């Protein structure tokens, strides 16, 4: 698809003097900003040349909009006009493409495993590097497989592995990009597992599973491990086990599907030694950098009807494209905005240039940001936007050594815009103080704020690589909240900013059948410890006892207790000053009836949706809705949130939960599955006190080692928060993963990014980062991603002293860690540490990490030495434990 725009100029006279500039060479570090000049056009007009800057979309804070359609009339007219000049410039971009690795263990007719199929749906020259583990092996040693297992075309690697190329599959529905290898298997008492990694010979990249080799078990008694694929102990899924609700289950590596546990009698029996595992199908996410070839065509033609010369720019670069252009006199490089007429969707840029939108992007996006908040909240939220711009401007100055005159100009423009917005915000405040809230006056000011914010946002969006929340501005908001004259400002993404969350359940909590009543007894104690918010388990009728496979959303009699017991426990927590979050599973829902094809996609109960409520691109459930706006959860029908009736029903249901049960906010399950803009809609409707989403995917690894730079990972989380308009925070999975490597490998240098800030979401958007070290998925009896053993308190010493909103796992609170956690909670509350607190990192070395927070609290974790610097503060030890220590300023 191409995008085109047309710029009109006056008739040209002296063609002999025309000269042209080719596309400038683009380094990889500047792929997001391509700059080039067109021909210098000499005419009787006072504007002698045009120059322009093409700015493709930046990954950061990218909203979703409908695809821009090519102006076919303009393209067709090019063919019939007199073209004076036409030149095409190639552009090579690097894109991150998402795909899947598929691992399937097939059973033969005699129910014995007969074939292992490993496939990938991304283009590349894929090679399977693999070997086997034998029954009597100790550790992770590889051996070469028996000769009858080795596919044709394989190459032996020393004496321990085989390399087999993946071949294109003619039978796959994935198309020409699907490659696979098939390994024939025979029942054996010697081989216990097949180990492999995937290599792309085009790029030389190796792909592993959570930083380790993939391991496919062939016997069912192997010790559970994070890299073990296939059915695990305690997890057995089949249609018979759950009443036919789940069809063709694919177990995903991200632990999402592992939330499903069926009540199979088989899972309760011990595994028989040397028995073979059943067949299974596993799907794992995979990303790959690929080179995308695009181009930009520039042409000048004479329009026979108007006798004018037209400059056409045409590009096939996808996404939101802006044309930043202007005119200059003679050979000077000073930009000026040419006179009208201008192409559609063109706005003036500080009277020196024009910006033409080839696709609606910046203005709509910033409008959406401002529309998220009421007029009473505009002053605070606009400050947040200003803070982002200011911080990014500072970041560019500190990182870029060779500034161009245009970039310096952009910086100056940004400062001017910021001052204008501040002036307008002051105008809103003065209007409010005068009690003369003229709606027309306020709307005028808001429109001007929108215009200026759009202009400023477009600058930093195309100038900087990452997002950072301005600490100073947010700190000012926090300080205002502390003022005795003003109550704390509450936002659904942050609460008051001083919240401390308790996850009030684990994976086994449903088994007693009276969890609500057991939890009620702990309400007063949790309040005394300092918790302000408690997260309760999913309350609805569910196929799985844990609640994450909801069925009838209005049936609140669950394995945790009755609806009356739920109301009682919520009321009790409110009595002790604790807000309550409901765990809302909005991505998927289990059907209660089959369609005419025997597929479970017809729902029952009060929300008796049909298959129009199911996304169309999940082949397991034959939905008639639109395509999914996120990642599919393959164990249940994925709900199509683009349907008006679905969103209406969900908003009514959430409001009913709020009013009937008394929930104060939401924990949103598997938000990777649907667009964050729908979350904004739901948050606007329910007006929660606090809300947080679970956006969990894999971090970046190279050759089995976690990368130091996890910007791409936290960027995806920030993008989701942004799409939700900041109406919900997100669990800081990035920080948890980095803490794992730092503590487990004694690599505390990982806890500082390249800008000297915390490397997780709390380093970019701390007020929306909900930090944690463990939850019901990662820990408890599931243990999908368990925090390093005996280092939990180092993790809490970090999360409970740093900004963000910390969440503490129930199992840790009521364990031998209770006294230490209580002490850290007291330190946090006593010193007013909040989600916007300022972190000053003093050490991030091999064996120690140390920081000072808000100038009030100093901390260190790791076996290395650190003492806070002497100066105006009078530091005294507040608490210490194994490899961690906390100080307070006693002055």
BELPEPE-V987801 format. One record per backbone hydrogen bond with DSSP energy under -0.5 kcal/mol. NH is the residue of the N-H (numbers start at 1). CO is the residue of the C=O. E is the energy in kcal/mol with one decimal. If there is no record, write none. Layout:
nh;co;e
NH;CO;E
NH;CO;E
This chain:
nh;co;e
3;315;-2.6
5;313;-1.5
7;311;-2.6
9;309;-2.0
13;42;-0.9
14;42;-0.5
15;13;-1.2
17;14;-0.8
18;15;-1.9
19;40;-0.6
24;35;-0.8
27;25;-0.5
30;27;-1.9
31;28;-1.3
33;30;-1.6
34;54;-1.6
35;33;-0.5
36;52;-1.2
38;50;-0.8
40;19;-2.0
41;39;-0.6
41;48;-0.5
42;40;-0.7
44;11;-0.6
48;46;-0.7
48;328;-0.9
49;328;-0.9
50;39;-0.7
51;326;-1.6
52;36;-1.2
53;324;-2.4
54;34;-1.7
55;53;-0.5
55;322;-1.6
56;54;-0.6
62;59;-1.0
63;61;-0.7
72;70;-1.5
75;71;-1.7
76;72;-2.7
77;73;-1.9
78;74;-1.0
79;75;-0.8
79;76;-0.7
80;76;-0.8
81;77;-0.9
81;78;-0.6
82;302;-1.3
83;81;-0.9
84;82;-0.6
84;300;-3.0
85;300;-1.8
87;298;-2.8
89;296;-3.4
91;294;-3.2
93;91;-0.6
93;292;-2.9
95;93;-0.6
95;290;-2.7
97;95;-0.7
97;288;-3.1
99;286;-3.7
101;284;-2.6
102;119;-2.7
103;282;-2.7
104;117;-2.9
105;280;-2.9
106;104;-0.7
106;115;-2.8
108;112;-4.5
111;108;-2.0
114;106;-2.4
115;106;-1.2
116;183;-2.7
117;104;-3.0
117;115;-0.5
118;181;-2.3
119;102;-2.8
120;179;-2.6
121;100;-1.7
126;124;-0.9
127;199;-2.8
128;164;-3.2
129;127;-0.7
129;197;-2.5
130;128;-0.7
130;162;-3.1
131;195;-2.3
132;143;-3.0
133;193;-2.7
135;190;-3.5
137;134;-2.1
143;132;-1.7
144;159;-0.8
149;146;-1.8
150;146;-0.7
150;147;-0.9
154;151;-1.3
155;163;-2.6
157;161;-2.7
158;156;-0.6
160;157;-1.5
161;157;-1.5
162;130;-2.9
163;155;-2.7
164;128;-2.6
164;162;-0.5
166;126;-2.5
167;180;-2.7
169;178;-2.3
170;168;-0.5
175;172;-0.8
178;175;-1.4
179;120;-2.8
180;167;-2.9
181;118;-2.1
183;116;-3.0
184;182;-0.6
185;114;-2.0
192;133;-2.4
192;190;-0.5
193;133;-1.5
194;216;-2.4
195;131;-2.8
196;214;-1.9
197;129;-2.3
198;207;-2.1
199;127;-2.7
200;205;-2.6
201;125;-2.9
201;199;-0.7
203;200;-0.7
204;200;-2.7
205;200;-0.7
207;198;-3.2
209;212;-3.0
210;208;-0.7
212;209;-1.4
214;196;-2.5
215;227;-1.6
216;194;-3.3
217;215;-0.6
217;229;-0.7
218;192;-3.1
219;192;-1.1
220;275;-1.9
222;219;-0.6
228;225;-1.5
229;215;-3.0
235;232;-2.2
236;234;-0.5
242;238;-1.2
243;240;-1.0
244;239;-4.1
245;242;-1.1
247;245;-0.5
251;249;-0.5
251;281;-1.9
253;283;-0.9
255;252;-1.1
259;256;-1.4
260;257;-2.2
261;259;-0.5
264;262;-1.5
267;264;-0.7
268;264;-0.6
268;265;-0.8
269;265;-0.6
269;266;-1.1
273;271;-0.5
275;272;-1.9
277;218;-0.9
280;105;-0.9
282;103;-3.2
283;251;-1.6
284;101;-2.5
286;99;-2.2
288;97;-2.2
290;95;-2.7
290;288;-0.5
292;93;-3.6
292;290;-0.5
293;291;-0.5
294;91;-3.4
294;292;-0.7
296;89;-2.5
297;314;-3.3
298;87;-3.3
299;312;-2.3
300;85;-2.6
301;310;-2.4
302;82;-2.6
303;301;-0.5
303;308;-3.2
304;302;-0.7
307;303;-2.2
309;9;-1.0
310;301;-3.5
311;7;-2.8
312;299;-3.1
312;310;-0.6
313;5;-1.8
314;297;-2.5
315;3;-2.3
316;295;-1.2
321;319;-0.7
322;55;-1.1
323;356;-2.7
324;53;-2.0
324;322;-0.7
325;323;-0.7
325;354;-2.6
326;51;-1.7
327;336;-3.5
328;49;-1.6
332;329;-2.1
335;333;-0.6
336;327;-2.4
337;351;-0.9
338;336;-0.6
346;343;-0.6
347;355;-2.4
349;353;-3.2
350;348;-0.6
352;349;-2.0
353;349;-1.1
354;325;-3.3
355;347;-2.6
356;323;-3.0
357;345;-2.8
357;355;-0.5
358;321;-2.1
358;356;-0.8
359;321;-0.7
365;361;-2.6
366;362;-2.8
367;363;-2.3
368;364;-2.2
369;365;-1.9
370;366;-2.3
371;367;-2.4
372;368;-0.8
372;369;-0.9
373;370;-1.2
377;374;-1.1
378;374;-0.5
378;375;-1.1
379;375;-0.5
381;377;-2.4
382;378;-3.2
383;379;-1.6
384;380;-1.3
385;381;-1.8
386;382;-2.7
387;383;-2.8
388;384;-2.0
389;385;-2.0
390;386;-3.0
391;387;-2.7
392;388;-2.2
393;389;-2.4
394;390;-2.3
395;391;-2.4
396;392;-2.4
397;393;-1.8
398;394;-1.9
399;395;-1.5
400;396;-2.6
401;399;-0.5
403;401;-0.7
408;404;-2.3
409;405;-2.1
410;406;-2.7
411;407;-2.3
412;408;-2.1
413;409;-2.7
414;410;-2.7
415;411;-2.1
416;412;-2.1
417;413;-2.7
418;414;-2.8
419;415;-2.1
420;416;-2.2
421;417;-2.7
422;418;-2.5
423;419;-2.1
424;420;-2.2
425;421;-2.8
426;422;-2.5
427;423;-1.7
428;424;-2.0
429;425;-2.4
430;426;-2.5
431;427;-2.2
432;428;-2.3
433;429;-2.4
434;430;-1.9
435;432;-1.1
436;431;-1.3
438;436;-2.6
439;437;-0.7
442;438;-2.6
443;439;-2.4
444;440;-2.0
445;441;-2.1
446;442;-2.8
447;443;-2.4
448;444;-1.9
449;445;-2.5
450;446;-2.6
451;447;-2.3
452;448;-2.6
453;449;-3.2
454;450;-2.4
455;451;-2.0
456;452;-2.9
457;453;-3.1
458;454;-2.0
459;455;-1.0
460;456;-1.8
461;457;-2.3
462;458;-1.1
463;460;-0.7
464;460;-1.5
469;764;-3.3
474;470;-1.8
475;471;-2.7
476;472;-2.2
477;473;-1.8
478;474;-2.4
479;475;-2.8
480;476;-2.4
481;477;-1.8
482;478;-1.2
483;479;-0.8
483;480;-0.8
486;483;-1.1
491;495;-1.9
494;491;-1.7
495;491;-3.9
497;494;-1.7
499;494;-0.5
501;806;-2.7
502;533;-2.4
503;501;-0.5
503;808;-2.5
504;502;-0.9
504;535;-2.3
509;506;-1.1
511;508;-1.9
512;509;-0.7
513;510;-0.8
516;560;-2.2
518;514;-1.8
519;515;-2.9
520;516;-2.0
521;517;-1.1
522;519;-1.6
523;520;-1.3
526;522;-2.5
527;523;-2.1
528;524;-2.2
529;525;-1.6
530;526;-0.7
530;527;-0.9
531;526;-1.9
532;500;-2.0
533;500;-1.9
534;579;-2.6
535;502;-2.8
536;534;-0.6
536;581;-2.5
541;552;-1.0
541;555;-2.0
543;549;-2.8
545;261;-0.6
547;544;-1.6
551;541;-2.4
553;551;-0.9
555;552;-1.4
556;554;-0.9
558;556;-0.9
558;561;-2.2
561;558;-1.1
566;562;-2.1
567;563;-2.3
568;564;-2.0
569;565;-2.3
570;566;-2.2
571;567;-2.3
572;568;-2.1
573;569;-2.2
574;570;-2.2
575;571;-1.8
576;572;-1.2
577;574;-1.7
578;573;-2.6
579;532;-2.9
581;534;-3.0
582;665;-2.5
583;537;-0.5
584;582;-1.0
584;667;-2.3
585;583;-0.6
586;584;-1.0
589;637;-2.0
590;550;-3.5
592;602;-1.8
593;602;-2.3
595;599;-2.6
598;595;-2.0
601;593;-0.8
601;599;-1.3
602;593;-2.0
603;601;-0.5
603;609;-2.4
608;606;-1.1
609;607;-1.8
613;610;-1.9
614;611;-1.2
615;638;-2.4
616;626;-1.9
618;615;-0.6
619;617;-0.7
621;618;-1.4
622;618;-0.6
623;615;-0.7
623;618;-0.6
624;611;-3.0
625;611;-0.6
625;614;-2.4
630;673;-0.6
631;672;-2.4
634;632;-0.7
636;633;-1.1
637;589;-0.5
639;587;-2.6
640;613;-2.8
641;639;-1.0
643;640;-1.3
647;643;-2.2
648;644;-2.5
649;645;-2.1
650;646;-2.6
651;647;-2.5
652;648;-2.1
653;649;-2.3
654;650;-2.7
655;651;-2.3
656;652;-2.1
657;653;-2.5
658;654;-2.4
659;655;-2.6
660;656;-3.4
661;657;-1.8
662;657;-1.3
663;657;-1.0
664;580;-3.1
665;580;-1.2
666;690;-1.2
667;582;-2.6
668;666;-0.5
668;692;-2.9
669;584;-2.1
669;667;-0.6
671;694;-1.6
672;694;-0.6
673;670;-1.5
674;671;-1.1
678;675;-1.3
679;675;-0.8
680;676;-1.9
681;677;-1.5
682;678;-2.2
683;679;-2.9
684;680;-2.7
685;681;-1.6
686;682;-1.9
687;683;-2.5
689;664;-3.6
690;664;-0.6
691;492;-1.9
692;666;-2.1
693;729;-2.3
694;668;-2.3
695;693;-0.9
696;694;-0.7
697;695;-0.5
702;705;-2.8
705;702;-2.0
707;700;-2.4
710;708;-0.8
714;710;-2.3
715;711;-2.3
716;712;-1.4
717;713;-1.3
718;714;-2.8
719;715;-2.9
720;716;-1.7
721;717;-2.4
722;718;-2.8
723;719;-2.6
724;720;-2.0
725;722;-2.1
726;721;-2.8
727;724;-1.6
729;691;-2.4
730;768;-2.7
731;693;-2.1
732;770;-2.9
733;731;-2.1
736;732;-1.7
737;733;-2.4
738;734;-2.3
739;735;-2.5
740;736;-2.0
741;737;-1.7
742;738;-2.7
743;739;-2.5
744;740;-2.5
745;741;-2.0
747;742;-2.2
748;846;-1.8
750;747;-1.9
751;748;-1.7
752;749;-1.1
753;757;-3.3
756;753;-2.0
763;760;-1.7
764;760;-0.5
764;761;-1.4
765;761;-3.5
768;765;-1.7
769;766;-1.3
770;730;-2.7
770;768;-0.6
771;769;-0.8
771;805;-0.8
779;775;-2.6
782;779;-0.9
783;779;-3.3
784;777;-2.0
785;778;-1.3
786;783;-0.5
791;788;-1.7
795;791;-1.6
796;792;-2.2
797;793;-2.4
798;794;-1.3
799;795;-2.6
800;796;-2.6
801;798;-0.9
802;798;-1.1
804;835;-0.5
805;769;-2.9
806;804;-0.7
807;771;-2.6
808;501;-2.6
810;503;-0.9
812;809;-0.9
813;809;-1.7
814;810;-2.0
815;812;-0.7
815;813;-1.0
818;815;-1.8
821;817;-2.8
822;818;-2.7
823;819;-1.9
824;820;-2.1
825;821;-2.5
826;822;-2.0
827;823;-2.0
828;824;-2.3
829;825;-2.4
830;826;-2.8
831;827;-1.6
832;829;-1.0
833;828;-2.0
835;497;-2.9
837;834;-1.7
840;852;-2.4
841;839;-0.6
842;850;-2.2
843;850;-2.0
845;848;-2.8
849;861;-2.4
850;843;-2.6
851;859;-2.0
852;840;-2.4
853;857;-3.3
854;838;-2.6
854;852;-0.5
856;853;-2.1
857;853;-1.9
858;887;-1.8
859;851;-2.5
860;885;-2.0
861;849;-2.4
862;883;-2.6
864;847;-3.0
871;873;-0.9
875;873;-0.7
876;888;-2.3
878;886;-2.8
879;886;-1.7
881;884;-2.4
883;881;-0.6
884;881;-1.5
885;860;-2.1
886;879;-3.3
887;858;-3.3
888;876;-2.7
889;856;-2.0
890;874;-3.3
890;888;-0.8
